[in-house]
């Protein structure tokens, strides 16, 4: 019997099934921190009036994260009603997480979002067996990527290019004008980049 669960979206931390390695959750924790910073600062208005209850179904395609930082996507293959967790078979990811493609990862149900439409740009369905070289970003680029996450969370990926760039510029400017928020974003991005480079890339 298929289990269907109504959940409320939050930023929670997925974990691996017992046969998976444990390096990725630390990266996911850092992304959750980044998400909370962005929600606190620049995405509050996007949540106002939005119905955050949703129904998950077996086989439904869901995602976690954001392609500007770390992104995992695939169909639901298992529910656990007791722990309120969902197992997802990863079929698509950001390039630096592409070694996870083909693996089953357990997420808290309320940390997943159903995929509507096509997968976002900047993701791949090709599994990697070796780690990519570490990403090198200036502090300004880290903040700009965070701004892009905020814009895309609210408006999606189909804005006219000029409008999208203007919105990202605006949010990045606001983030840069708040020294405490800028420092928190840079620290979160540094932790993500460091973890991506140091983890074992094979499962």
N, C-alpha and C positions, 0 to 999 in steps of 0.2 A: 504494500500500500504506500503510495507516494505521500510523503510528509510535506505539508505546505505551511510555512511560518510567516506571519506578519511581524516585521521587525522595524525598528526605528534606526535610521542611519546615524552612526557616530564614527569616530576615528579610533578603531580598535586594532589590536595587533594580531595578525594571523600567525599560525605556527605550523611547523612541518609535521607530517605523519611520522610514526616511529622510525620508518626506514629512510627518512630523509635527513640530510645534514642540517646543522643548526646555525649556519652563518647568516642566513638571510634575515631572520627576525630582528637582529640588531639594526640592520639597514631600515627595515620597516618601522621600527620604533622611532628612528630618526626622522623618517618621512612623516610619521604621525605627529611628531613634535612640530615639524614645519607646517603641517596642515592646520594644527591648532593655532599657531602664530598667525597664519593668514586669515583664518576664520575670525580670530579675535580682532584683527586690525582692519581687514578690507573686504570681507565677504559676508559680513553680518546682514547687510541689506538683501543679499541673495537668498537668505534663508527665511526672511519674513514672508509669511503667508504661504510658504511652500508646504505641501503635504509630504512629510518625510516618511510616512508609513508605506510599506511596500510588501508585496507578496513574492516570495522566491519559489521557483518550480524546478523539479528535477530536469536536468538537461538544459536549463536556461543558461545563456551566456552572460557572464558577469565580469566585472573588473574591480581591481583595487589599485589605488595610487593615481599617479598622473605622469604622462609621458615625458614631461619636462624634467622629472627626477627619477622615479622608479614606477613601473607599471606592469601589472600581471593580469592576464585575461584568459578565460576559458569557460567551458561548460561545467555546471554543477553535476557531480557524479555521486554524491552521498550527503545525506542529512543525518545529524545526530540531535534529536529533539531534547535529549537530557542535558547536553552541554551547550545547546543552542549554537552548534558549529556546523559548518558547511565545508565539504571537500570539493575543491575545484581542480580539474585537470588542466594544467597550464598549457595553452597552445600559442600564446602570443605574449611578448614582453618587450621592454626596452632593451637595446643591444647589450648593455652591461649586465642585464639579468637574463639574457637569452639561454644561459646554461640551465635554467630552471624549466625551460620548455620540455614538455613530455613528462614532467613530474606531477604528482598529486600533492596539493598543499591544503592544509586545514585552516580555515578562516573563521573568526567569530562572524556569525550571520549578519550582524548589524554593521559590519565594516565593508560589506560588498554593495555594489550598485549594478543593477541590470544594464547591459549594454544596449543602447538605442541607436540604431543605424550602424554605420561603419566604424571600424576600429580607428582610433585617432592616429594622426601622423606621428612619425618618430618611433614606431614600434615594428617588430619583426616576428615572423613565424618560423624563422630558421634557428634551430638549436645550435648553440656553440659548445664546443668541448674544451676550449681554452679561454682564459680570461682575456679581455681586451686590455690594451694599455690604459692606465688610469687617466680619467678625464682631468684636464688642466683648465681651470677657470679663474678669471680675476674675480675679486670681490664684487665688482660691479655686475659681472655676468651672473654670479650667484643670485644677487638680488633681482636681476632682470628675469631670470628663470622663475623665481618665486612669484614675481608679478605676473608672469605669463600663466602660471598655475591658477592664480586668483581670477584672472580674466576668463580663462577657458572654463573654469568651474562654473562661472556665472553665465557666460554667453556661448559656450561651445566653440567649435573650430571652423564655423562657416561664415564668420564675419568677413566683410570686404577687407582686403589686406591693409588698406590705409587706416580704416577704422580700428582694426585689431592692433596695429602698431601704435596708434595714438592712445588707445586705452592702456596698453602695456606700459608705454612711456609715462602716462599719468600715474598709474599705480606704483611703478618703480620710483618715480619722483617722490611720492608720498612716503614710501618705505624708506628711501634714503634720507628723508628729512626727519625721520624719527630714529635717532642714534641707537636707542635700546632695541627697537624692533630690528633694525638693520643688523646689529651685532648678533641677535638671536638667530636670524635667518642664516647669516654667514656661518655661524657655529654649527647649525643643523646640516647645512650643505657640506661643510668640511667633513663632518662625521660620516655622511653618506658616501662621499667620494673616497674617503680613507678605507671604509669597510669594503667598498666595491673592489678596491685594488688588493686588499689583504686576504680576502676569502679564497678558499679552494673552489675552483670553477667546475669541478666534476662531481657528479652525484653518485 
